[in-house]
Amino acid sequence: MAELWVGSDFALGYQREGNVSFLKAQGEQKGFTVQEIDLLMNHGDVISSTTIREAIQAGDVTQAKDWLGRSYTVSGTVVHGEKRGRQIGFPTANLETWAEQVIPANGVYATWATVGSERFMAVTNIGVRPTFSGQDVTVEAHLLDFNRDIYGQELTLTFETRLRPEQRFNGIDELTTQIRRDVEAGRDYLSHQGTTNAGGNAP
């Protein structure tokens, strides 16, 4: 290791007694340099990795984007699901996510879906599908204007905004009506966000 970057509030060891000065002294002895980074602040509060993680887990991906300086992404492999979305006219790519990732709160999100070098508009649902009495949390993305077999491929979802929380509906008709609204809202949001059209290549 030649260089180590740490925040100005860095601490380690018993009762967190090892600070940045201690680390720099160790670096001088062992041949590595230490770069101290100023803390990111928001209205006097420190923005830490924990703060950002909590925002994501609360579904506030817009706030997380402001703090990260980029939109939050979740990646995984497209796997077979129960195909309920296809049965009601809204096929989804079911994502088997990597264990170490933080998954946003249950709800519906406007997202970009990247497959290979292509990027597509998508509306992503995270949750247990309460209308179908589901129990396990799933991540399912409906890619707009898309009709290809991508099972087994890696897909990355870029979360732009949360459209609504997860809801239970009184039957399929009520659910499909809301999904149409979600698709319209997602398309509108993403269309105004950038110049990339659904089905277009990533910039």
trRosetta pair geometry for C-beta under 8 A, 3 or more apart (Angstrom, degrees):
i j d omega theta_ij theta_ji phi_ij phi_ji
1 4 6.5 34 162 -59 127 95
1 32 5.2 6 111 -105 89 148
2 31 8.0 -56 -123 137 56 84
2 32 5.7 178 -167 -125 19 85
2 33 7.1 5 153 22 65 88
3 32 6.2 -168 -75 -172 25 90
3 33 5.0 -14 -113 64 79 92
3 34 7.6 166 -160 -85 61 25
3 35 6.5 25 -179 -10 106 108
4 23 7.1 -107 92 168 138 124
4 27 7.0 -139 29 -91 114 125
4 32 6.0 60 -10 142 100 127
4 33 7.4 -175 27 92 68 47
4 34 5.2 -21 70 -111 96 70
4 35 7.2 -177 89 25 44 73
5 34 7.8 150 -92 -164 27 54
5 35 4.6 -23 -106 70 75 106
5 37 5.9 48 179 -31 98 117
6 10 3.9 16 162 -67 127 150
6 20 6.3 -172 89 -107 126 93
6 23 6.6 34 17 91 155 169
6 34 6.6 -20 18 -166 109 101
6 35 7.5 147 23 78 60 56
6 36 6.4 -29 73 -112 79 57
6 37 6.8 -167 95 19 28 92
7 10 5.4 146 65 -49 65 82
7 36 7.6 46 175 -162 16 66
7 37 5.3 -54 -102 71 51 96
7 38 8.0 -14 -149 125 72 10
7 39 5.7 66 -168 -86 112 77
8 20 6.5 -40 -142 -39 48 151
8 36 5.5 68 -88 179 73 108
8 37 6.8 -126 -30 79 76 45
8 38 6.1 13 -19 -118 127 37
8 39 5.6 -92 40 -31 105 91
9 39 6.1 45 -13 -75 110 129
9 46 7.0 14 -17 -140 155 157
10 19 6.6 119 89 -160 77 51
10 20 5.2 99 55 -70 112 82
10 23 6.7 -21 115 -10 138 150
10 36 7.8 -123 8 -124 123 85
11 16 3.5 39 145 -175 130 102
11 17 7.4 100 -164 17 100 12
11 18 6.3 131 -164 74 54 61
11 19 5.7 -18 -101 -96 75 63
12 16 6.6 43 -24 -133 7 59
12 18 4.3 -36 65 70 78 123
12 23 7.8 86 22 -71 120 110
13 16 6.7 127 64 -116 65 20
13 17 5.3 -66 92 49 118 81
13 18 4.0 95 9 -7 124 112
14 17 5.9 -3 77 9 71 114
17 22 7.7 85 127 -43 69 161
18 22 4.5 -122 -153 90 70 151
18 23 6.7 90 164 -53 100 82
19 22 5.3 107 50 10 56 102
19 23 7.2 -110 112 -4 35 93
20 23 5.5 -56 -148 37 35 112
20 24 6.3 36 153 -21 68 103
20 34 6.8 165 -166 144 80 138
20 36 5.3 47 -158 -100 146 120
21 24 5.8 -52 -148 34 31 111
21 25 6.5 33 153 -19 63 104
22 25 5.8 -56 -153 35 31 112
22 26 6.5 31 150 -18 64 105
23 26 5.6 -53 -150 36 34 113
23 27 6.4 40 149 -24 64 104
23 34 5.1 123 122 -110 104 157
24 27 5.4 -51 -150 32 34 117
24 28 6.7 38 152 -21 65 99
24 34 4.6 -118 -90 45 70 134
25 28 5.8 -49 -152 30 34 111
25 29 6.7 28 151 -13 63 106
26 29 5.8 -60 -152 39 34 109
26 30 5.9 -5 163 10 71 117
27 30 6.3 -74 -132 54 25 87
27 31 7.5 -102 -178 67 57 16
27 32 4.6 -93 -141 81 89 70
27 33 5.7 102 169 -111 139 17
27 34 4.8 -152 -28 -25 156 98
39 46 5.2 -44 173 -132 135 100
39 47 7.6 149 169 43 84 66
40 46 7.3 95 74 -163 57 59
40 47 4.3 -53 101 57 104 112
40 67 6.9 119 133 -156 145 84
41 44 6.5 8 -177 -104 115 10
41 45 6.7 141 -160 69 70 36
41 46 6.2 -45 -104 -99 68 44
41 47 6.6 -175 -103 -2 13 91
42 45 5.3 -32 69 64 79 91
42 47 5.2 75 -10 -55 110 111
42 67 7.3 -50 -54 -97 136 105
45 51 7.6 141 139 -113 113 149
46 51 7.3 -174 108 -27 65 144
47 51 5.0 -122 -149 78 54 147
47 52 6.8 67 176 -50 93 89
47 67 5.1 -154 -175 -143 142 120
48 51 4.8 109 48 1 66 99
48 52 7.3 -131 99 0 40 86
49 52 5.7 -54 -149 39 35 110
49 53 6.1 39 151 -23 67 107
50 53 5.6 -53 -145 36 31 113
50 54 6.3 32 156 -21 64 105
51 54 5.9 -56 -151 34 28 111
51 55 6.7 30 151 -20 62 104
51 67 7.2 -141 109 -157 108 164
52 55 5.7 -53 -153 32 34 113
52 56 6.6 33 151 -17 66 104
52 64 5.4 97 -161 -135 81 87
52 67 5.2 -154 -97 103 101 138
52 68 6.3 100 -144 -62 138 91
53 56 5.8 -55 -152 36 33 111
53 57 6.2 28 153 -15 67 109
53 102 5.4 -145 -142 -106 86 161
54 57 5.7 -56 -142 42 32 110
54 58 6.2 29 155 -17 65 109
55 58 5.8 -62 -149 40 29 108
55 60 4.5 -80 -171 75 84 108
55 61 7.7 141 136 -83 94 27
55 63 4.8 -120 -161 92 137 114
55 64 4.5 172 104 -66 122 89
55 67 7.1 128 28 19 159 140
56 59 7.7 56 179 -62 31 16
56 60 7.3 -92 -72 61 24 64
56 61 6.3 56 -120 -94 68 70
56 64 5.0 62 -66 -84 81 157
56 72 5.8 160 -109 -137 119 169
56 102 5.1 79 102 124 140 126
56 104 5.3 -99 179 -95 75 72
56 105 7.9 168 145 -17 45 76
57 102 6.3 -82 -61 -177 87 111
57 103 7.8 64 -108 77 68 53
57 104 7.1 -155 -99 -137 23 36
57 105 6.0 81 165 -59 39 83
58 105 5.6 -12 174 -36 15 136
59 104 5.4 88 -108 175 53 99
59 105 3.4 -68 -49 47 95 118
59 106 7.6 -55 -76 54 123 37
59 107 5.3 58 -131 16 137 144
59 162 4.8 56 167 -86 102 157
59 165 7.3 -22 -131 -100 177 77
60 63 4.2 2 147 26 114 116
60 64 6.3 133 105 -20 74 89
60 162 7.3 -70 -95 0 31 131
61 64 5.2 -52 -144 40 40 117
61 65 6.2 51 152 -29 67 99
61 71 7.3 38 163 -157 107 79
61 72 5.4 -117 -146 34 98 121
61 104 5.7 -26 -62 -108 112 141
61 109 6.7 45 16 -134 150 131
61 159 4.1 -88 -161 130 158 121
61 160 7.0 76 113 85 125 9
61 161 6.5 -161 73 -106 105 24
61 162 6.1 131 19 -38 101 89
62 65 5.7 -48 -153 27 30 115
62 66 7.0 33 149 -19 60 100
62 160 7.6 33 -86 159 78 47
62 161 5.3 30 -64 -109 109 79
62 162 7.4 -103 -15 9 98 82
63 66 5.6 -50 -155 30 38 113
63 67 6.6 27 152 -11 67 107
64 67 5.9 -61 -149 42 33 106
64 68 5.8 22 158 -12 70 114
64 72 5.1 5 116 -40 132 129
65 68 6.0 -60 -134 45 26 103
65 69 7.9 -139 174 36 53 7
65 70 6.7 -100 -147 108 73 23
65 71 5.0 -6 -112 -100 114 53
65 72 6.5 -108 -72 -15 73 80
65 159 7.9 -144 -59 95 109 82
65 160 7.6 33 -64 -138 154 44
66 69 8.0 22 173 -67 23 37
68 71 7.7 179 78 -47 130 3
68 72 6.5 126 9 -71 161 78
71 112 7.8 84 99 24 158 111
71 158 4.8 66 108 -179 132 97
71 159 6.0 -177 175 66 100 53
71 160 5.8 -30 -129 -88 137 59
72 104 7.3 125 99 -61 140 112
72 158 7.5 148 81 -154 38 54
72 159 4.9 -18 72 48 91 112
73 156 5.4 3 -173 -179 121 104
73 157 6.4 157 -153 81 66 49
73 158 5.0 -27 -96 -97 90 64
73 159 7.1 -174 -88 5 33 79
74 95 7.3 96 124 135 109 156
74 97 5.8 -30 175 -125 109 125
74 101 5.5 110 -133 167 85 146
74 103 6.5 63 -116 -111 147 66
74 104 7.6 -113 -36 -4 137 91
74 139 6.8 -111 120 -156 144 159
74 156 7.3 163 82 -155 37 59
74 157 5.0 -10 59 57 87 102
74 159 7.2 48 0 -30 99 111
75 97 7.3 120 85 -136 37 74
75 98 6.5 15 82 -1 82 114
75 101 7.3 -178 40 -77 66 151
75 154 6.4 11 -176 -176 106 101
75 155 7.0 174 -147 90 64 42
75 156 4.4 -23 -97 -102 92 79
75 157 7.4 -176 -80 19 41 67
76 95 4.1 103 70 179 129 96
76 96 5.0 -173 173 79 119 45
76 97 4.0 -86 -69 -95 138 43
76 98 6.0 -158 -93 -21 80 68
76 101 7.9 -105 -58 19 99 153
76 139 7.1 109 29 73 149 136
76 154 7.3 -176 104 -145 20 67
76 155 6.6 -21 67 59 64 80
77 95 7.2 132 64 -154 32 60
77 96 4.9 -19 61 55 87 104
77 152 6.6 -16 -174 -151 107 28
77 153 7.2 162 -148 85 68 23
77 154 5.9 -48 -94 -95 63 57
77 155 7.5 113 -131 16 18 82
78 93 4.7 -57 -125 -167 116 101
78 94 6.7 104 -158 62 63 54
78 95 6.5 -40 -95 -95 53 57
78 96 7.8 -175 -88 12 5 83
78 150 5.0 59 43 113 165 91
78 151 5.4 -123 110 -116 104 35
78 152 6.6 -39 68 16 86 24
78 153 5.5 10 24 56 116 72
78 154 7.8 -169 -7 -101 82 10
78 155 5.3 68 -51 -9 100 126
79 94 5.4 -70 68 95 73 102
79 95 7.5 103 18 -142 87 12
79 96 4.6 57 -13 -29 131 113
79 151 7.0 70 -125 -147 22 84
79 152 7.9 79 -92 -68 53 44
80 83 7.6 -25 -170 -47 82 95
80 94 7.0 15 140 49 10 131
80 151 6.4 19 -58 -128 77 127
81 84 7.5 -73 124 14 112 81
81 85 7.7 44 82 12 136 105
81 92 7.0 -13 35 82 149 104
81 94 3.6 138 -46 -49 119 155
81 138 6.9 79 -126 -157 130 148
81 140 6.8 11 -57 -102 169 116
82 132 8.0 165 91 153 155 159
83 86 4.6 -36 -171 35 85 120
83 87 6.2 94 131 -28 82 95
83 91 7.7 -19 -147 -126 72 83
84 87 5.5 -55 -152 33 37 116
84 88 6.7 11 158 -1 68 107
84 129 7.3 98 63 -156 156 151
84 132 6.2 -57 -124 -74 165 158
85 88 6.4 -73 -151 46 30 93
85 90 4.7 -82 -170 95 90 75
85 91 5.2 118 113 -127 104 21
85 92 4.0 87 28 -6 169 99
85 140 6.5 176 -40 168 144 138
85 142 6.5 -154 -170 -86 140 104
86 89 7.8 65 -171 -57 29 11
86 90 7.6 -113 -75 73 26 35
86 91 4.1 37 -87 -96 80 86
86 92 7.7 -118 -40 15 72 64
88 172 6.0 -152 -109 -165 126 108
88 175 7.1 -27 -173 100 165 114
88 176 5.2 -142 173 -86 118 112
88 179 7.5 106 119 27 124 158
89 176 6.8 59 46 -139 114 123
90 142 5.0 -28 176 -118 96 143
90 176 7.4 177 -11 -128 120 81
90 179 5.3 -97 -40 159 165 146
90 183 7.5 -138 -121 -59 122 130
91 142 6.9 129 81 -127 43 82
91 147 8.0 89 49 -114 142 68
92 125 7.4 -56 -121 33 150 107
92 140 3.9 28 158 177 147 104
92 141 6.0 140 -161 65 86 31
92 142 5.0 -59 -96 -72 79 69
93 113 7.0 116 42 -153 143 148
93 140 7.0 157 72 -157 42 57
93 141 4.9 -19 55 62 96 92
93 142 7.9 169 11 -84 73 25
93 143 6.3 40 -9 -21 118 108
93 150 6.2 -16 -116 72 125 121
93 155 5.8 83 142 -29 145 176
94 138 6.3 -42 -145 -173 99 118
94 139 7.3 118 -161 79 53 58
94 140 5.3 -21 -99 -103 65 85
95 138 8.0 133 49 179 69 72
95 139 4.3 -45 57 92 111 110
95 140 7.2 -165 8 -83 82 33
95 141 6.7 50 -31 -4 115 104
95 155 6.1 -112 -103 71 106 115
95 157 7.1 -78 -59 -19 163 124
97 101 5.5 -98 168 54 115 134
97 103 6.5 119 86 -83 171 112
97 139 5.8 62 -39 20 120 146
98 101 5.1 93 72 -14 84 109
103 126 6.4 168 169 -152 107 140
103 137 7.2 121 118 139 156 138
103 139 6.7 -124 -140 -69 121 124
104 107 7.3 -73 129 46 108 102
104 109 6.8 65 85 -57 154 147
104 126 6.0 148 78 24 86 165
104 159 6.0 129 -34 -119 149 165
104 162 7.4 -162 165 -83 138 110
105 126 7.2 133 109 92 30 130
105 162 7.7 7 65 -111 102 146
105 165 7.7 -41 127 -125 116 84
106 126 5.3 -139 -121 108 44 85
106 127 3.8 82 -151 -94 106 91
106 128 7.1 -29 -120 -3 140 77
106 137 7.0 -114 -85 -128 101 107
106 165 6.9 52 102 -167 83 74
106 166 4.1 -37 146 -16 109 133
107 125 7.7 -130 119 -143 27 56
107 126 6.2 7 44 55 50 93
107 127 6.9 113 -26 -51 24 117
107 162 5.2 21 119 -157 144 111
107 163 7.3 171 157 54 101 66
107 164 6.1 -167 -163 98 98 43
107 165 4.7 -69 -103 -127 105 36
107 166 5.3 -109 -82 -36 43 70
108 123 6.4 5 -175 176 101 98
108 124 7.1 161 -155 83 53 46
108 125 5.3 -20 -101 -99 77 72
108 126 7.9 -174 -79 22 32 67
108 162 7.2 108 77 -166 48 66
108 163 4.6 -51 102 60 96 110
108 164 5.2 13 44 52 108 81
108 165 8.0 33 14 94 77 4
108 166 7.4 131 -27 -85 76 55
108 182 5.2 -69 164 -138 151 134
109 123 7.2 163 79 -160 44 54
109 124 4.8 -19 61 62 97 97
109 125 7.9 177 19 -79 74 27
109 126 7.2 27 -3 -2 114 105
109 159 5.3 -34 172 -139 148 93
109 160 7.2 142 172 46 95 63
109 161 6.8 169 -153 88 75 37
109 162 5.3 -46 -99 -106 81 53
109 163 6.2 179 -105 1 21 88
109 186 7.9 78 126 -109 36 114
110 121 8.0 -33 -165 -163 85 89
110 122 8.0 139 -165 83 44 52
110 123 6.4 -31 -103 -107 51 69
110 160 4.9 -54 97 65 94 111
110 161 5.1 13 41 54 109 84
110 163 5.8 104 -31 -53 85 106
110 185 7.1 -115 -68 120 116 82
110 186 4.1 173 -108 -133 88 78
110 189 4.5 -51 -120 77 174 138
110 190 5.6 -162 177 -47 116 96
111 122 4.8 -35 79 79 92 99
111 123 7.1 139 26 -113 85 18
111 124 4.5 22 7 -7 139 121
111 141 6.4 -82 72 -125 135 116
111 157 4.7 -6 177 -169 145 95
111 158 5.8 147 -165 69 79 50
111 159 5.4 -34 -103 -97 97 48
111 160 6.2 176 -100 7 37 87
111 186 7.7 -26 19 -152 54 123
112 119 5.3 -2 179 -172 115 108
112 120 7.1 144 -163 71 64 37
112 121 6.8 -49 -110 -104 61 38
112 122 6.6 113 -143 23 14 96
112 157 7.3 151 76 -157 48 47
112 158 4.2 -4 52 51 98 112
112 160 7.0 80 -15 -35 86 114
112 190 7.0 142 -72 -135 81 128
112 196 7.8 43 -124 89 128 141
113 119 7.1 151 77 -156 43 56
113 120 4.9 -26 64 64 95 92
113 121 7.7 13 18 108 89 11
113 122 4.0 68 -22 -25 113 144
113 124 7.8 144 -69 -65 103 110
113 141 5.2 134 -86 152 132 150
113 143 5.1 -89 51 -98 150 102
113 155 5.9 -13 -168 -172 96 110
113 156 7.4 150 -157 77 46 47
113 157 5.8 -17 -100 -100 69 70
113 158 7.9 -150 -66 19 26 77
114 118 7.0 163 -151 87 58 44
114 119 4.9 -22 -97 -100 78 78
114 120 7.8 170 -82 19 32 69
114 155 6.9 151 73 -161 52 56
114 156 4.4 -13 55 59 107 99
114 157 7.9 -162 18 -72 76 25
114 158 7.0 59 -17 -18 108 106
114 202 6.2 29 -122 -71 108 137
115 118 5.5 -17 66 66 80 95
115 120 7.2 6 10 4 104 113
115 150 5.7 -68 -135 -134 145 146
115 153 6.0 47 -151 130 101 137
115 154 7.8 157 -133 87 60 55
115 155 5.5 -20 -87 -107 82 83
116 153 7.4 -47 -40 -171 87 131
117 201 6.4 -3 132 -151 92 97
117 202 6.1 -128 173 29 58 108
118 199 7.7 -23 -176 -166 121 37
118 200 7.6 174 -155 108 83 29
118 201 5.6 -75 -112 -114 66 55
118 202 6.4 172 -146 -19 16 86
119 196 5.9 -5 90 168 122 150
119 200 6.8 -20 68 84 82 72
119 201 6.9 66 23 171 83 25
119 202 3.9 96 -18 -81 117 84
119 203 7.9 -44 27 1 144 63
120 143 4.7 35 116 -160 141 108
120 144 6.5 -177 167 49 97 71
120 145 7.5 -152 -155 66 110 83
120 146 5.5 40 -163 -68 158 134
120 198 5.6 47 -157 -155 74 70
120 199 6.0 41 -112 -65 94 37
120 200 7.9 148 -93 37 53 54
121 143 7.3 123 82 -160 49 59
121 144 4.3 -19 87 35 102 127
121 145 7.5 53 50 26 104 99
121 186 6.7 138 171 137 106 101
121 187 6.0 71 156 -109 154 66
121 190 4.7 152 -123 94 109 159
121 191 7.7 -2 -93 -54 147 71
121 197 7.9 -58 -22 173 113 38
121 198 4.1 -60 19 -92 109 96
122 141 4.5 9 175 -177 138 108
122 142 6.2 155 -159 77 77 45
122 143 4.8 -37 -96 -100 99 55
122 144 6.4 -154 -87 -7 38 81
122 157 6.9 -93 79 -125 142 95
122 186 7.3 -72 111 164 27 143
123 141 7.3 153 77 -155 35 61
123 142 5.0 -11 59 57 87 102
123 144 7.2 77 -8 -52 88 99
123 163 7.3 -11 -145 -3 102 152
123 179 7.9 144 104 -162 146 75
123 182 5.2 118 -172 139 149 103
123 183 5.4 -111 -10 -95 149 57
123 186 4.0 -141 -84 -26 99 166
124 139 6.7 -3 -175 -172 112 80
124 140 6.8 161 -155 85 64 43
124 141 4.4 -25 -99 -100 88 80
124 142 7.5 -169 -80 20 38 64
124 157 5.6 64 -78 -152 156 144
124 159 7.4 -85 50 -100 141 85
125 129 7.8 72 137 -79 134 81
125 138 7.8 26 104 93 91 90
125 139 7.8 170 87 -150 51 37
125 140 5.0 -11 60 64 94 96
125 141 7.8 -176 21 -81 62 35
125 142 7.7 44 -6 -10 98 98
125 166 7.6 96 -164 -105 91 91
126 137 6.7 16 178 -174 79 100
126 138 7.4 -160 -141 90 46 45
126 139 5.3 -3 -104 -105 84 71
126 140 7.9 173 -78 24 40 66
126 166 7.5 -98 86 -65 61 116
127 130 7.2 -56 151 -18 123 85
127 134 7.8 107 126 79 75 130
127 137 6.3 -69 -151 -134 15 75
127 138 7.1 -24 68 49 39 70
127 166 4.0 130 -105 -105 154 143
128 134 4.3 -175 164 98 68 98
128 135 5.8 -8 -158 -143 119 8
128 136 6.5 146 -125 67 82 23
128 137 5.8 -51 -69 -85 73 53
128 138 7.5 116 -106 9 31 81
128 166 7.5 77 30 175 72 157
129 132 4.6 -11 140 41 113 107
129 133 8.0 -20 108 46 84 24
129 134 3.7 67 61 3 93 139
129 138 6.9 5 -21 34 108 121
130 133 7.1 34 -164 -86 43 29
130 134 6.7 -90 -69 40 29 83
130 166 6.7 113 -2 152 114 111
130 167 7.4 -120 52 127 125 27
130 168 3.9 -74 112 -89 125 96
131 168 5.6 161 -69 -150 62 60
131 169 4.7 -2 -98 44 125 85
131 171 7.7 -96 -161 16 112 4
131 172 7.7 124 158 -84 132 48
131 175 5.2 63 -142 -81 173 135
134 138 7.3 -63 172 0 152 114
139 157 7.4 -140 169 7 123 155
141 155 7.2 -152 40 145 143 142
141 157 5.9 -161 -76 -95 141 123
142 179 7.7 84 -11 -170 166 112
142 183 6.9 -66 103 -94 136 103
143 146 3.6 -19 112 36 113 152
143 198 8.0 144 171 -159 75 105
144 183 6.7 138 -99 -157 106 99
144 186 7.4 -173 -50 104 131 117
144 187 6.0 128 -120 -87 163 102
144 198 4.5 -75 95 -132 107 146
145 198 4.5 105 39 125 124 130
145 199 5.3 -71 107 -38 117 117
146 198 7.4 -114 -43 173 91 105
146 199 6.8 -176 -80 -83 78 85
150 153 4.5 -73 -178 38 83 129
150 155 6.8 79 139 -65 136 118
159 162 8.0 13 -177 -62 111 69
160 189 6.7 158 108 136 132 121
160 190 6.7 140 36 -91 163 82
160 193 6.4 -43 -157 -102 149 166
161 189 6.0 -115 43 -176 130 151
162 165 7.7 31 165 -69 123 52
163 182 5.7 110 119 -139 157 84
163 185 5.3 116 -140 109 124 134
163 186 6.3 -59 -66 -68 143 83
163 189 7.7 -137 -88 -11 98 151
164 167 7.0 -23 137 -21 121 115
164 182 7.2 -100 22 -101 117 101
167 178 7.2 -108 66 -176 134 168
169 174 4.1 -174 -179 102 114 111
169 175 4.2 172 62 -68 154 77
169 178 6.5 -147 -85 8 140 138
170 174 5.2 61 57 11 69 157
171 174 5.3 93 65 13 78 102
171 175 7.0 -141 105 -6 41 94
172 175 5.5 -61 -148 39 34 114
172 176 6.1 28 160 -18 71 106
173 176 6.1 -55 -144 37 27 105
173 177 6.4 31 155 -21 62 106
174 177 5.8 -53 -151 33 30 114
174 178 6.6 26 154 -15 63 106
175 178 5.9 -62 -155 38 31 107
175 179 6.3 31 151 -22 68 105
176 179 5.4 -48 -143 33 37 114
176 180 6.6 43 155 -23 65 98
177 180 5.9 -52 -157 30 31 112
177 181 6.9 29 147 -15 62 104
178 181 5.5 -53 -154 36 39 113
178 182 6.3 43 148 -23 69 102
179 182 5.3 -50 -148 34 36 115
179 183 6.4 39 153 -21 67 101
180 183 5.8 -51 -149 34 31 111
180 184 6.5 31 153 -17 63 105
181 184 5.7 -55 -149 38 32 111
181 185 6.2 30 154 -17 67 108
182 185 5.7 -58 -146 40 29 109
182 186 6.0 28 156 -19 66 109
183 186 5.8 -55 -143 38 28 110
183 187 6.2 28 158 -18 64 108
184 187 5.9 -55 -145 37 27 109
184 188 6.2 27 156 -19 63 109
185 188 5.8 -56 -147 37 28 111
185 189 6.3 27 157 -18 64 108
186 189 5.9 -56 -146 36 29 109
186 190 6.1 16 162 -8 66 111
187 190 6.2 -63 -142 44 26 102
187 191 5.9 30 159 -25 65 112
187 198 7.3 -36 -125 -45 96 132
188 191 5.8 -55 -142 34 24 113
188 192 6.5 13 162 -9 60 110
189 192 6.4 -70 -156 41 25 102
189 193 6.3 29 150 -33 64 112
190 193 5.3 -52 -145 25 36 120
190 194 7.2 -35 -180 33 66 88
190 198 7.9 81 105 -65 135 88
191 197 7.9 30 -116 -115 81 63
194 203 7.7 -122 175 -15 134 137
195 203 7.7 78 66 -70 97 132
196 200 4.9 -159 -166 77 76 130
196 201 7.9 -117 -138 77 107 39
196 202 7.1 5 -124 -123 148 39
196 203 6.1 -115 -68 -32 116 99
197 200 4.5 98 57 -27 73 124
